[in-house]
Amino acid sequence: MRSFLCLLLGFSLSNSAEPIAIDSIVYHQMLLLKSKMDINPIIWQDTKEGYTRNRAVRVCNMVLDSLGKINTETLVEKNYPLLDSLVLNVNKGTEYQIEQPISKNYQFNYFYSSSSMP
């Protein structure tokens, strides 16, 4: 049993890979999120989902551009909560509530002397 455990431990250590840098992980995550947001044709329409998808793509582009220039942990702390909220808003699928002004179906007569002013 002990020799099997040593053999298994030796095999697992010999096949272990080098640790991946966090820059490459963030790079691949941003590319994946950008492609998921950009693939939908609604991104070019004037809807709430289109605006939030476009904003998420813009934030992904900003992170990709500043990946080598700014510390990666700072980028993650700053932009991931924003991207998370944008993705949640996209997946929520609600539309903007458009408020229409109340239209009057009467007309006030300004020349009638006994009528009260509004």
C-alpha positions as CSV (number, residue, x, y, z in Angstrom):
1,M,0.0,0.0,0.0
2,R,2.8,2.3,0.9
3,S,4.6,1.7,-2.4
4,F,1.4,2.4,-4.3
5,L,0.9,5.7,-2.5
6,C,4.6,6.7,-3.2
7,L,4.1,5.8,-6.9
8,L,0.9,7.8,-7.1
9,L,2.5,10.8,-5.4
10,G,5.6,10.6,-7.7
11,F,3.4,10.3,-10.8
12,S,1.2,13.3,-9.8
13,L,4.2,15.5,-9.0
14,S,5.9,14.6,-12.3
15,N,2.8,15.5,-14.3
16,S,2.0,18.7,-12.5
17,A,2.0,21.8,-14.5
18,E,3.5,25.2,-13.8
19,P,1.2,27.6,-12.0
20,I,-0.6,29.9,-14.4
21,A,-0.1,33.6,-14.1
22,I,-3.1,35.6,-13.0
23,D,-2.6,37.9,-16.1
24,S,-3.4,35.1,-18.5
25,I,-6.5,34.0,-16.4
26,V,-7.9,37.6,-16.5
27,Y,-7.0,37.9,-20.2
28,H,-9.0,34.8,-21.1
29,Q,-11.9,35.7,-18.8
30,M,-12.2,39.1,-20.4
31,L,-12.0,37.7,-23.9
32,L,-14.7,35.1,-23.0
33,L,-17.0,37.7,-21.4
34,K,-16.5,40.1,-24.4
35,S,-17.4,37.5,-26.9
36,K,-20.5,36.5,-24.9
37,M,-21.7,40.1,-24.7
38,D,-20.7,41.0,-28.3
39,I,-22.3,38.0,-30.1
40,N,-25.9,39.1,-29.6
41,P,-27.2,41.4,-32.3
42,I,-29.3,43.4,-29.7
43,I,-26.1,45.2,-28.8
44,W,-26.7,47.7,-31.6
45,Q,-30.3,48.4,-30.7
46,D,-31.6,51.1,-28.5
47,T,-32.7,48.9,-25.6
48,K,-31.6,48.6,-22.0
49,E,-30.0,45.2,-22.8
50,G,-28.2,46.7,-25.7
51,Y,-26.8,49.5,-23.7
52,T,-25.6,47.3,-20.8
53,R,-24.1,44.8,-23.2
54,N,-22.2,47.6,-25.0
55,R,-21.0,49.0,-21.7
56,A,-19.8,45.5,-20.6
57,V,-17.8,45.2,-23.8
58,R,-16.3,48.7,-23.3
59,V,-15.2,47.7,-19.7
60,C,-13.7,44.5,-21.0
61,N,-11.8,46.4,-23.7
62,M,-10.5,48.9,-21.0
63,V,-9.3,46.0,-18.8
64,L,-7.7,44.3,-21.8
65,D,-5.9,47.5,-22.7
66,S,-4.6,48.2,-19.2
67,L,-3.7,44.6,-18.4
68,G,0.1,44.9,-18.7
69,K,0.2,48.5,-17.5
70,I,-1.7,48.3,-14.2
71,N,-1.4,45.8,-11.4
72,T,-3.8,42.9,-12.2
73,E,-5.2,42.7,-8.6
74,T,-6.2,46.3,-8.8
75,L,-7.9,45.8,-12.1
76,V,-9.8,42.8,-10.7
77,E,-10.9,44.7,-7.5
78,K,-12.0,47.7,-9.5
79,N,-13.7,46.2,-12.6
80,Y,-15.1,42.8,-11.6
81,P,-17.9,44.1,-9.4
82,L,-19.0,46.5,-12.2
83,L,-18.9,43.7,-14.8
84,D,-20.8,41.4,-12.5
85,S,-23.6,43.9,-12.0
86,L,-23.7,44.6,-15.8
87,V,-24.0,40.9,-16.6
88,L,-26.7,40.5,-14.0
89,N,-28.6,43.4,-15.6
90,V,-28.2,41.8,-19.0
91,N,-29.5,38.5,-17.8
92,K,-32.4,40.1,-15.9
93,G,-34.0,41.1,-19.3
94,T,-36.0,44.1,-18.1
95,E,-36.7,47.1,-20.3
96,Y,-36.6,50.8,-19.4
97,Q,-39.9,52.2,-18.1
98,I,-40.9,55.0,-20.3
99,E,-43.1,57.6,-18.6
100,Q,-45.5,59.4,-20.9
101,P,-46.8,62.8,-19.9
102,I,-50.5,62.9,-18.9
103,S,-52.4,64.2,-21.8
104,K,-55.4,66.5,-21.1
105,N,-58.5,65.8,-23.0
106,Y,-59.9,69.3,-22.3
107,Q,-58.9,72.8,-23.2
108,F,-58.9,75.8,-20.9
109,N,-60.8,78.9,-22.1
110,Y,-58.6,81.9,-21.2
111,F,-61.1,84.4,-22.5
112,Y,-64.1,83.3,-20.4
113,S,-64.2,85.7,-17.4
114,S,-66.0,83.5,-14.9
115,S,-63.8,80.4,-15.3
116,S,-61.1,79.9,-12.7
117,M,-57.5,79.8,-13.7
118,P,-55.7,76.5,-13.4
